Amino acid sequence: MRPDTSRTLQGIAINLLTNVIAEVKTPFGQQTVGIAASLAMWIAEETERGADRLVVENGVTREILADGLALAGTARAAVEAAAATPAAPNFRISSLQSENDSLRRGLIALHAAVESNPSADAQSMNERIWAELIESTRRRQFQARIG
Amino acid sequence: MEAPLARYLEANLPAENVRVTNLFRIPGGASRETWMFDATWSGDGEEHSQAFVVRKDPPASLLETDREAEYGFYSAFWNSGVPVPRMRWLEPDASIIGGPFFIMDRILGCESNTRAPQAPPYLAVQPEMARNMYDILGIIANFEWRGTAIERVAEPPAAETAWEKELAHWEGIINVQELSPQPLMRAAIRWLRANPPPPAQRVGVVHGDYRVGNFLYREDGSIHGIVDWEMAHLGDPVEDLAWSLNESWQWAKDGRPGGIVDRETAITLWERASGLRADPAAVLWWEVFSHVKCQGIWITGARSFQEGRTNELILPMVAYSLINAQDQALLRTLGRIA
């Protein structure tokens, strides 16, 4: 759809902040309009990047689960089940998110297993998981700064 | 809501000719709706007027908290060294104004905005405000709660296991409320269990949300009301100190707690006021815990909205703006990122 969804949402946010908010009489109403504008800005970003973010993260998480399976110890069944999560059948955000949830449940199980394992391989995997978790927060970081 | 409130006051004051005016909802109050109103009435042959606040349970919120406990903590501190508004009535009947509620007197002439201390006239009194903030927290920490309403509404933990009780409570909330797995918070919970803090120096009152934004202040930096006691409980007073340091309330985005005081000064002020030691291991433990607790609050709001139990936009706003930010703050506290 053109203009792009993200640009349209940005326009909605700007209109709320410049044209609408001044017309609202109560502080509570003004706060609600301000929040709606903030959300529109963030959703604009997420609409553009969300599918890509999830596809990338799902791929990275699958690799970690596959490489960490031998180190999973008593969590092996949980990690194996997560690693066997079918790929999302389409590129809808809800499908990709469902895949992501399943994979990240396995990541939690693997993380718990390797952090209590003193072997060098396990500790190396532990650090790799931490690095991915740090990266995952960067993927989710919004560029729009509001408030 | 004016008419049912007027009828309620008429029955409970008791009074005649009650008039309710200037009713409005204030921004914030993400866990309970907060409404202000003025009332006038006749009674004892005289005309009376009073500004009130109503805290009303919403259909869903950031947090499901115990109204009676909040009321009990407020009541216990009335006329103590901790300034609180006077409690009037606790009403469990949801049919009167559309939800259970309680009513308290309104403290007039104060500011509570989180950003106001960053600008004149409050900017110049940040040191006084910080000193008052931690002086009052010291009084809360040493408050003799036995024999007060708190004894009825809160269970005291053992000094050795106060941490365990709080951690189990908030882990339970995350278990129930998370919409998606939280790998960073799960790592934090494992760390907390593996590195327990020293026992509480005393089992005292913990406000549970003590920070800039939850007290009423004036232009001279004086504080006239501590509010939002909905997460108050008995436990380790270091919990409140660590909570006040959390990055989520560093409103000036400059690393200073509350945007009004540097970390070291905050800790020194608290130690002086409370007479307790801020053991660095205990402070670190409760800071990591504070991220877990914050995340429990944010994801509870996210689920409420996702499931359509409320359309309050503050809930997705908190989720979008704070869930990932809280994860990053945790990473900083653990020294994983700068």
Interface residues (C-beta under 8 A of the other chain):
Chain A: T26 P27 F28 Q30 Q31 T32 I35 A36 S38 L39 W42 Q97 N100 D101 R104 R105 L107 I108 H111 A112 E115 W130 L133 I134 S136 T137 R140 Q141 F142 I146
Chain B: F24 R25 I26 P27 G28 S180 P181 P183 L184 R186 A187 R190 L313 I314 P316 M317 Y320 S321 N324 D327 Q328 L331 R336 I337
